[in-house]
Amino acid sequence: MFERAKALDLIESALDTEPYCRVCGSPTTVTEDGGHLVLECAAAESPQGVIARIGALVLPHTRLEIVDLSEGVAA
């Protein structure tokens, strides 16, 4: 299991480094995806409008793995 203090430090650092998506400017959030903590664009799942959907295909929204919880390894 990953040390809690280290995991919190990595999360805070990721949010400080990438507070907004590089593509669309939406805020980033930390989510859990299959045993991984991931920093991702809050708007990536539901782009609004045709231009936004095309843009999401060409320029992927921010998605960075922060912590692998299954192995206790920082990404």
C-alpha positions as CSV (number, residue, x, y, z in Angstrom):
1,M,0.0,0.0,0.0
2,F,1.2,3.5,-0.8
3,E,2.1,5.7,2.1
4,R,-0.8,8.2,2.6
5,A,1.4,11.3,3.2
6,K,3.4,10.6,0.0
7,A,0.2,10.0,-2.0
8,L,-1.3,13.2,-0.8
9,D,1.9,15.1,-1.6
10,L,1.9,13.7,-5.2
11,I,-1.8,14.6,-5.6
12,E,-1.2,18.2,-4.4
13,S,1.8,18.5,-6.6
14,A,0.0,17.3,-9.7
15,L,-2.9,19.7,-9.0
16,D,-0.5,22.6,-8.5
17,T,1.4,21.8,-11.7
18,E,-1.7,21.2,-13.9
19,P,-4.7,23.0,-12.4
20,Y,-6.3,23.4,-15.8
21,C,-6.5,21.2,-19.0
22,R,-3.8,22.3,-21.5
23,V,-6.3,21.9,-24.4
24,C,-9.6,23.4,-23.2
25,G,-8.8,25.2,-20.0
26,S,-11.3,23.3,-17.8
27,P,-10.2,22.5,-14.3
28,T,-8.5,19.1,-13.7
29,T,-9.7,16.6,-11.1
30,V,-8.2,13.5,-9.5
31,T,-10.1,10.3,-10.2
32,E,-9.6,6.6,-9.5
33,D,-9.4,4.4,-12.6
34,G,-8.6,0.7,-12.2
35,G,-6.3,1.0,-9.2
36,H,-4.7,4.2,-10.5
37,L,-5.1,7.8,-9.3
38,V,-5.3,9.9,-12.4
39,L,-5.3,13.7,-12.9
40,E,-7.7,14.4,-15.8
41,C,-9.7,17.2,-17.4
42,A,-13.1,17.6,-15.9
43,A,-14.7,18.2,-19.3
44,A,-13.0,15.4,-21.2
45,E,-15.9,12.9,-20.7
46,S,-18.5,15.2,-22.2
47,P,-17.2,17.7,-24.8
48,Q,-19.9,20.3,-25.6
49,G,-20.5,20.9,-29.3
50,V,-19.2,19.6,-32.6
51,I,-16.0,21.6,-32.5
52,A,-15.2,20.4,-29.0
53,R,-15.7,16.8,-30.0
54,I,-13.4,17.1,-33.0
55,G,-10.8,19.0,-30.9
56,A,-10.8,16.2,-28.3
57,L,-9.9,13.7,-31.1
58,V,-7.1,15.9,-32.4
59,L,-5.7,17.2,-29.1
60,P,-6.3,14.8,-26.2
61,H,-7.3,16.5,-22.9
62,T,-5.0,16.3,-19.9
63,R,-4.8,12.8,-18.4
64,L,-1.8,12.0,-16.2
65,E,-1.3,9.0,-13.9
66,I,-0.3,10.1,-10.4
67,V,-0.2,7.0,-8.3
68,D,-0.5,3.2,-9.0
69,L,-2.4,2.1,-5.9
70,S,-2.2,-1.6,-6.7
71,E,1.6,-1.7,-6.5
72,G,2.1,1.3,-4.3
73,V,4.3,3.0,-7.0
74,A,4.2,6.7,-7.9
75,A,3.8,7.4,-11.6
